[in-house]
Amino acid sequence: MEPLSHPGLPRLSWIDTLYSNFSYGADDYDAEGNEEQKGPPEGSETMPYIDESPTMSPQLSARSQSGGGDSISPTPPEGLAPGVEAGKGLEMRKLVLSGFLASEEIYINQLEALLLPMKPLKATATTSQPVLTIQQIETIFYKIQDIYEIHKEFYDNLCPKVQQWDSQVTMGHLFQKLASQLGVYKAFVDNYKVALETAEKCSQSNNQFQKISEELKVKGPKDSKDSHTSVTMEALLYKPIDRVTRSTLVLHDLLKHTPVDHPDYPLLQDALRISQNFLSSINEDIDPRRTAVTTPKGETRQLVKDGFLVEVSEGSRKLRHVFLFTDVLLCAKLKKTSAGKHQQYDCKWYIPLADLVFPSPEESEASPHVHPFPDHELEDMKMKISALKSEIQKEKANKGQSRAIERLKKKMFENEFLLLLNSPTIPFRIHNRNGKSYLFLLSSDYERSEWREAIQKLQKKDLQAFVLSSVELQVLTGSCFKLRTVHNIPVTSNKDDDESPGLYGFLHVIVHSAKGFKQSAHLYCTLEVDSFGYFVSKAKTRVFRDTTEPKWDEEFEIELEGSQSLRILCYEKCYDKTKVNKDNNEIVDKIMGKGQIQLDPQTVETKNWHTDVIEMNGIKVEFSMKFTSRDMSLKRTPSKKQTGVFGVKISVVTKRERSKVPYIVRQCVEEVEKRGIEEVGIYRISGVATDIQALKAVFDANNKDILLMLSDMDINAIAGTLKLYFRELPEPLLTDRLYPAFMEGIALSDPAAKENCMMHLLRSLPDPNLITFLFLLEHLKRVAEKEPINKMSLHNLATVFGPTLLRPSEVESKAHLTSAADIWSHDVMAQVQVLLYYLQHPPISFAELKRNTLYFSTDV
C-alpha cells in the first residue's frame, strides 16, 4: 500500500510511537546529520499521523515484528494483577469510558456532517447540471456511511451502560465487535488518498462544490454551548484515520484498569490484539524514519586531537569527526559501507594550520541563522533515554532476551544521537585565510577552549602552507580510521556494561577563592558537569570586580544525571560591547583558566565537605564539595517548629495568615515578575545557597525587613527560595493521597478521558492547595511567555517544578526498578508530564472548576 499524506494537517506520530524500530551503527546512517527531521520533506507522501500516542505506555512502544514472534502483548502492566485494588481500577475504567463516550459523540457528529451533502449531491448527479458525477461521489464518500452505522450502533449500546454504571457492567463484547469491523477502515484507508485528490480536483473545477466542502457544519455535543462548528471536508475525511488509533489507545487504557478476573478482560484483550494487528498491517509498507549518524574518529601525520563536533553546513547540523594533525585540521564524515566492507572516512574539507585563523568578534560575519532545537524536545529526548535505560536494566535483571535488550539499546542510541546533534549552541568559528569560514556548535565553553588552545599551540611552530594532491588527501583520510582515538559517539549506549554509570543526585559545591592572577580584573567562575554524553554549564558565581584575589564563597546545588566529571572555568568579564560574537550575539569573556576533576564516588559520597584545589594556567581555585544521593536529598521532613512557614503544612500557614495563598509564595512571585521575568534561566539557574538560607530564615521569623531584603537580593536566590518552600512542604502541594491517581491520569492515552480525570483530580485538592497551585500555574505561564528572552519554555519550567510539586513524602520502593536512578527517571518523567499538562491547558479558574461537574462524575 502506498503511504498517504494529509495536506494541511501537521504530521504527527501514531505509527512512530507505536511501532518505532530504529537501527543504528555505521552501516545504517549516512553521517550527514540533517535527515533526522521530525516530518517528511515537503511534498513527500506519508501516512497521516496523529498525536494521541500513549506517552507512558511501554506496552505499546515496541514494534510488532513481521514474523509475529515479537508481537505486542496486550497484557496490561503489573498494576492490575489479580486482586490489586480492583475497585480503584474499575473507577478509572469509568473515567476512561466517560471521556471516550464524549469523544465518540463528537466523532458521530463529524461523520453526520460529512454525509449531509452526499444525498443532495447524488440527487443532482442524474440531472442535466450535476455538481459531481456518481463515480466522484462514491470515491469521495467511500465507506463513510458504513463507518457511521458501525459507530452509531456502538455508541447507542455503550451509552446506557456508562450512564447506569455499576462495577459489574460489561462492555467488552461491544469493543470486540467494533474491532471485528475494522475491515471497513482498511478499505477506507486504501481509498483515502484518492478520495482527497478527487475532492481537491472537484473543488478546483466546481465553485458550488468548493463552497460546500469548505464549510461543513458539525453539530456540537449535547451539553455544549456551541450549536455548530464549521469544518472543511478535507479535515473531516481525516477523522476516521484519527479514530481507529484512538480506539486502540482506549482499549489499552481499559485493559490496564480492568482486573484480570473481570469478564471483560479476555474480550478487551482480543479486541486490542485485533486493533494492533490492524494498525500494523495498514502501515507495514512505510519505512520507519531514519536519522543520519557519523560514528568513529581519526588520526594522521601525527594525530594530536580528534573528536565529534557538530558543524553547521548549508543551514543544518551535521555531526562530523574532526582530526587535528600536526599541520592540518581535517573535517570528515564516516562513509556508508555495506556489511563486511572496511569502513572509511570521507573528507568534507581541510585547512592547513598555516592558513587557519580564528576571526575576532568584530571581524566575523553573522552566520545564516540556525534554528535552535526547542528545549522541550531536548527534554523529551532525555526522558525517553532515561525511560529506555530503566527498561534495559529491567530486562537485564529479569534475564530478558538479548534481542529485546539490543532493540532497546538501538532505540536509546537513536535518541542519544539526536540529543548530541541538536543540543550544542556555543559557536566555534574557524576561517581559512584563503577563503571559506566554517562554523561548529559546541555544548561547552571548556571544549571550545580546548580546541582553540590545541590549534594555537601547534601554530607556534614554523608551519608551511600547502595544498594536498588528491592522492595525498586520499592517503591522509584513509589513515583516519586506523589512527582515531575516539572510536564511538560519546553516548551512554556505547559504554561497556562494567563502566561506571556515574552519579545521580545533587552535588553541593562552594567556590571559595582564586589566586595567581598577574593583574587586577573582573573575575567570575562557571561550573560544568557531564550528562547524556556532553557537558553543560550549571552554575555561575557573581563577578568579583577589580581584584587579583577574588573571594566568592558561594554555594551551589547542582543536579547530577549520570555525571562523572566536574569542570571549573575562570573568566575575565568583558564589558566592551564591540566584542560581540555575531554567531550568537553574546559578548565574549576571556577564559583565564580551566580545570577538571573526576567525581570519584568513594571520595564524594561522604556526609562531610571535601575541600580541593584545581590548578589552571598558574591560577589556583579553591572549592569544597559534597554529594547527596537523590533519595536522601528529596526526603520531605516536617518542621519541628510550627510557627514558621518552611516544612509546615500549607493549610496551617494559610489559616494562620488568613490568606488564600501563602505570603512567601505571593512575595517571591511578585518579585520575580517585577525584575526577574526576563532573566535568562530563571528558576533553572541555581541561586547562591547562603542567600537562599538567609531568605528562608527571615520568612520563618516573619521579619519586618522581608520586603527590603527581597528588593536587594539576587533574583535567582528569590526564585530558589520559592522552589525550596515547595520542596520542603511536609506533603507535596498536589498531596500524597492523590499522587497515585495523578500518575494514572497522566498515563491515559485518550485525551477526553485524560481531561476528565485531570480536572477531577484538581477539584479533589484541598482549597489552599488548589488556589496556590492555580496561582503558581498562571505565574509560570507568564514566565514562559518571555521564553524568547529568558529561554524558559513551559517544558523547562515543568522539568524544574514537576518533582517539587508532586514528589510524595515517602518514595515507595519499586521492586521492578533496579536502582535509585531508575526510580528517579521513571517517576520524574510522569511528574513533569503532569505539571506540563496543566501548564499547556487553557486557563483554569477556581470558581469554574468547583462549579463544573464531570461529564460522568465519579470519585477516584
C-alpha positions, -999 to 999 in steps of 0.1 A, spaced: 0 0 0 13 34 -9 19 58 20 -6 86 23 -4 123 31 -29 147 46 -21 182 34 -29 210 58 -26 188 88 6 185 109 24 153 106 22 136 140 32 104 155 9 75 160 28 49 140 61 63 151 52 59 187 35 26 185 59 9 161 93 26 162 121 3 153 152 24 145 185 8 137 219 23 144 256 19 136 278 29 108 261 7 82 227 23 86 235 60 86 248 84 61 266 107 86 252 140 74 231 145 105 205 165 86 179 139 77 166 134 112 138 159 107 106 155 126 84 150 95 88 142 58 104 167 34 78 190 18 58 173 -9 67 138 2 38 114 6 33 98 40 6 83 60 -13 108 82 -1 107 118 -20 116 149 -5 127 182 -26 106 206 0 81 213 4 66 248 31 87 264 35 65 294 25 31 280 55 9 275 33 -20 263 26 -1 231 61 13 224 75 -18 209 72 -26 172 53 -57 162 77 -77 141 66 -91 107 75 -126 118 49 -124 146 74 -137 172 77 -104 190 42 -91 186 29 -67 212 14 -84 242 -19 -69 252 -12 -79 288 -15 -48 309 13 -35 332 18 -51 366 -5 -26 382 -37 -47 379 -26 -83 386 -55 -102 402 -67 -87 434 -47 -55 432 -70 -25 440 -97 -38 417 -122 -12 429 -100 17 421 -92 2 387 -130 0 379 -134 37 389 -105 46 365 -123 24 339 -154 46 342 -133 78 338 -118 63 306 -151 53 292 -168 86 301 -142 105 282 -143 81 253 -181 83 250 -179 121 249 -154 119 220 -174 92 203 -204 115 202 -183 142 186 -170 117 160 -205 106 151 -215 142 146 -185 147 124 -195 117 102 -230 130 100 -217 164 88 -197 146 61 -227 125 50 -251 155 49 -242 168 14 -240 133 0 -277 129 -7 -283 162 -24 -251 157 -45 -264 122 -56 -298 138 -64 -282 163 -88 -258 137 -103 -286 124 -126 -298 159 -137 -286 179 -167 -264 201 -144 -247 177 -119 -223 191 -93 -204 158 -92 -207 126 -111 -219 94 -93 -183 80 -96 -168 111 -79 -194 110 -51 -187 73 -45 -149 79 -44 -150 109 -20 -176 94 4 -164 58 1 -173 37 32 -183 68 53 -220 56 56 -208 21 68 -184 36 93 -212 59 106 -236 30 111 -209 9 130 -202 37 154 -238 48 159 -247 13 169 -216 11 192 -225 45 208 -262 36 213 -252 3 231 -224 18 252 -241 50 264 -267 34 288 -240 11 303 -219 41 313 -248 62 324 -262 34 346 -228 24 359 -220 -3 384 -189 -23 390 -203 -54 373 -212 -37 340 -197 -54 309 -189 -38 276 -160 -59 263 -183 -76 237 -190 -41 222 -153 -33 218 -147 -68 204 -175 -63 178 -161 -28 169 -126 -43 164 -140 -71 142 -154 -45 118 -120 -28 112 -120 -43 76 -142 -13 67 -115 10 79 -89 -9 58 -110 -2 27 -114 35 37 -76 39 43 -68 23 9 -90 48 -8 -81 78 14 -55 94 -9 -77 90 -40 -107 105 -21 -86 136 -11 -73 141 -46 -108 137 -61 -123 162 -36 -95 187 -44 -99 184 -82 -137 188 -79 -132 219 -57 -110 235 -83 -133 228 -112 -167 235 -94 -174 266 -73 -206 251 -59 -187 220 -45 -159 242 -33 -184 262 -11 -199 230 2 -165 214 10 -151 245 28 -178 249 54 -195 217 66 -215 222 98 -207 199 126 -232 196 155 -218 203 189 -222 178 218 -255 178 237 -242 198 267 -221 222 246 -228 260 243 -218 258 206 -246 245 185 -224 241 153 -189 245 142 -176 249 106 -151 223 94 -136 216 59 -143 183 41 -106 176 40 -103 178 78 -134 155 82 -121 129 58 -91 126 81 -112 118 112 -117 80 106 -79 76 104 -76 95 137 -104 75 153 -91 40 147 -59 48 166 -79 65 194 -100 33 198 -68 12 201 -54 35 228 -86 35 248 -86 -3 247 -51 -2 261 -62 21 289 -93 0 297 -73 -32 298 -48 -15 322 -76 -7 346 -96 -39 343 -90 -67 368 -78 -99 352 -107 -119 366 -133 -94 352 -155 -110 324 -145 -81 301 -108 -88 304 -104 -116 277 -128 -97 253 -108 -65 256 -76 -84 252 -89 -99 220 -101 -65 207 -67 -49 214 -49 -78 196 -71 -73 165 -67 -35 166 -29 -37 169 -26 -62 141 -48 -39 120 -26 -8 127 5 -29 119 -10 -42 86 -20 -8 73 14 6 80 37 -23 71 49 -7 38 60 25 54 97 26 64 104 39 99 121 73 98 159 71 100 183 96 113 218 102 100 249 94 120 286 97 119 303 71 140 341 68 149 370 92 150 405 95 134 442 105 134 471 113 109 506 126 102 509 128 139 474 129 153 472 155 181 435 155 188 402 142 173 366 143 183 330 146 172 318 181 166 285 194 152 291 215 121 266 239 107 266 233 69 240 246 45 218 257 73 216 224 91 235 205 117 259 177 107 279 155 131 315 155 119 346 137 130 373 164 132 410 154 132 438 178 143 472 168 129 505 185 135 500 207 104 464 204 92 428 203 105 406 178 87 368 175 89 354 142 79 323 120 79 322 82 81 311 68 48 282 44 45 295 9 37 278 -23 30 281 -51 56 315 -67 58 333 -39 40 361 -19 56 348 14 70 363 46 56 361 84 62 351 109 35 369 142 38 345 172 38 372 198 39 407 205 54 427 237 63 465 237 66 472 252 101 494 278 84 462 292 68 438 287 97 427 318 117 402 325 144 382 356 133 378 381 161 342 390 170 344 423 151 358 406 120 334 377 118 303 379 97 269 370 110 262 334 101 230 323 85 206 317 113 203 281 125 171 275 145 179 261 179 161 229 187 132 235 211 141 230 247 110 209 254 120 185 226 155 181 241 139 174 275 116 148 259 147 131 244 163 130 278 132 115 294 130 89 267 166 80 272 161 77 310 130 55 304 149 33 280 177 29 305 152 17 331 137 -8 306 172 -21 297 180 -25 334 147 -43 340 153 -67 311 188 -75 324 175 -80 359 148 -104 346 173 -121 324 154 -109 293 161 -119 258 192 -105 243 172 -95 212 149 -73 233 178 -57 250 195 -50 217 164 -34 204 161 -11 234 198 -2 231 192 8 195 163 30 204 184 46 232 213 52 208 189 68 184 176 93 210 211 99 224 225 107 189 197 132 183 204 148 216 241 151 208 234 166 174 208 191 185 218 203 219 251 223 213 246 261 209 281 276 216 296 289 183 332 280 174 342 295 140 374 289 121 385 306 89 408 297 60 427 329 52 424 319 15 386 317 15 359 299 34 347 301 71 334 270 90 311 271 120 309 244 147 284 244 176 297 230 209 279 223 242 307 235 264 330 266 265 356 243 280 356 222 249 358 252 226 388 265 246 405 231 244 403 230 206 414 266 202 444 261 225 455 229 208 455 246 174 472 277 187 499 256 203 507 239 170 507 272 152 536 284 172 558 261 152 572 271 118 544 259 96 542 260 58 511 264 37 504 236 13 478 220 -10 473 183 -8 471 163 -40 441 140 -44 463 110 -37 478 126 -6 443 136 6 431 100 0 460 85 20 455 110 48 418 104 50 423 66 47 446 67 78 419 84 99 400 52 106 432 35 119 446 64 138 414 78 155 415 79 193 377 84 198 360 54 184 324 59 194 300 88 196 300 98 233 267 83 243 260 60 272 246 33 249 282 29 236 295 23 271 305 -12 283 283 -27 310 311 -26 336 318 11 331 307 34 359 271 47 354 281 80 370 265 98 399 227 106 403 218 131 429 229 166 440 264 179 442 269 208 466 298 230 456 312 260 474 336 281 452 358 298 478 385 319 461 412 321 435 449 332 435 476 336 409 463 365 387 490 388 375 468 419 373 435 431 386 404 421 366 367 415 369 366 378 376 340 350 379 337 312 376 313 288 360 308 251 368 301 224 342 291 187 346 286 160 321 253 143 315 239 124 285 273 123 268 281 161 269 290 188 293 265 216 303 271 248 323 252 245 356 262 274 378 280 308 377 295 329 406 289 366 408 316 389 392 343 399 417 354 433 405 389 447 400 409 422 421 438 397 418 424 376 447 386 371 443 368 356 473 334 344 462 324 319 490 293 310 470 275 276 474 256 259 445 234 228 444 240 210 410 218 182 398 238 152 385 224 128 359 250 101 355 278 126 359 314 116 362 333 149 360 332 185 373 348 213 354 356 248 367 363 277 343 376 311 354 367 341 333 376 378 330 344 397 324 344 419 293 322 450 292 332 461 257 301 459 236 321 459 204 334 424 213 301 407 204 301 372 188 279 377 157 271 339 157 251 342 190 251 380 198 268 375 231 298 394 245 329 372 246 345 369 280 381 358 282 389 324 298 417 329 323 420 292 332 401 259 333 404 226 351 385 193 355 383 167 383 368 132 383 338 127 406 350 96 424 320 80 442 343 69 471 356 104 477 324 123 470 298 101 487 305 112 523 285 134 546 313 158 551 326 186 528 357 177 508 379 207 500 402 207 470 422 230 447 422 230 409 453 244 392 449 261 358 474 282 339 491 292 371 458 301 388 446 281 418 408 279 425 398 266 459 365 248 463 346 224 485 320 198 476 297 171 490 273 148 473 238 138 484 220 109 467 185 116 454 166 96 479 183 115 508 181 150 493 144 146 483 131 134 516 103 157 529 109 163 566 82 183 585 95 212 606 95 207 644 86 244 647 51 251 635 55 288 639 74 293 606 65 286 570 91 261 557 82 225 564 48 235 577 15 223 561 1 248 537 -33 247 553 -17 257 587 1 286 571 -28 300 551 -51 297 582 -26 315 604 -21 342 578 -58 344 569 -48 342 533 -57 321 503 -21 318 491 9 318 515 26 352 518 60 337 509 46 325 475 29 358 467 60 379 476 85 357 457 62 356 426 57 393 427 95 400 429 103 375 401 76 391 379 89 426 388 125 421 379 133 385 370 109 375 343 134 383 316 164 368 335 180 340 314 174 306 330 151 320 358 142 290 381 168 268 363 200 287 373 209 280 410 208 309 434 236 312 460 227 288 488 237 312 516 213 339 502 185 313 500 191 302 536 191 339 547 157 345 530 144 312 545 153 325 580 135 359 575 103 343 562 103 318 590 108 345 616 82 368 598 108 395 600 96 431 592 126 436 569 114 409 544 104 434 517 136 454 519 157 422 518 138 409 488 143 441 468 181 439 474 185 401 469 198 384 437 167 373 417 180 337 413 181 334 452 145 346 454 135 320 427 155 294 446 136 303 479 103 297 462 114 263 449 128 254 483 95 263 500 76 239 478 103 213 481 102 214 519 65 212 523 58 181 546 34 169 519 36 178 482 13 206 470 -7 181 449 -9 158 480 3 122 488 -33 109 487 -38 119 451 -3 111 438 -11 76 425 -42 90 407 -22 117 391 2 91 379 -26 70 364 -44 100 349 -14 113 330 -8 78 316 -42 77 300 -39 78 262 -73 91 253 -74 129 255 -110 131 266 -105 106 294 -73 123 304 -91 157 306 -119 142 326 -96 126 351 -70 155 354 -97 182 361 -115 159 386 -82 154 404 -77 192 407 -112 195 420 -103 169 447 -74 190 461 -79 209 494 -88 246 487 -55 261 499 -35 236 478 -57 242 447 -57 280 450 -19 281 455 -14 257 426 -36 277 402 -18 310 413 16 294 406 4 279 373 -6 314 360 28 328 371 47 301 353 27 307 322 36 344 323 73 334 327 71 311 297 56 340 276 90 356 278 108 324 265 125 342 236 143 363 262 146 341 294 150 308 275 125 291 299 98 272 280 68 256 296 86 223 294 117 237 311 95 251 339 77 217 342 110 200 345 121 223 373 88 224 392 71 190 385 90 169 410 89 198 435 51 199 435 44 162 431 71 141 447 55 121 475 66 123 512 77 87 512 90 73 480 76 38 477 102 11 468 96 -3 434 109 -39 431 109 -39 393 132 -9 391 168 -17 399 184 15 411 178 49 426 184 64 391 158 41 376 132 50 402 140 87 397 138 87 359 106 66 359 88 89 384 102 122 373 90 117 338 54 113 350 57 142 375 70 166 347 42 154 324 15 161 350 26 197 355 32 202 318 -4 191 311 -18 218 333 7 244 320 -4 237 284 -41 237 294 -63 268 288 -67 289 319 -83 271 348 -103 292 373 -110 280 409 -147 291 407 -154 273 373 -135 242 385 -157 240 416 -189 247 396 -184 222 368 -191 186 374 -176 157 354 -192 145 322 -200 114 342 -188 123 376 -172 98 399 -147 96 427 -112 83 421 
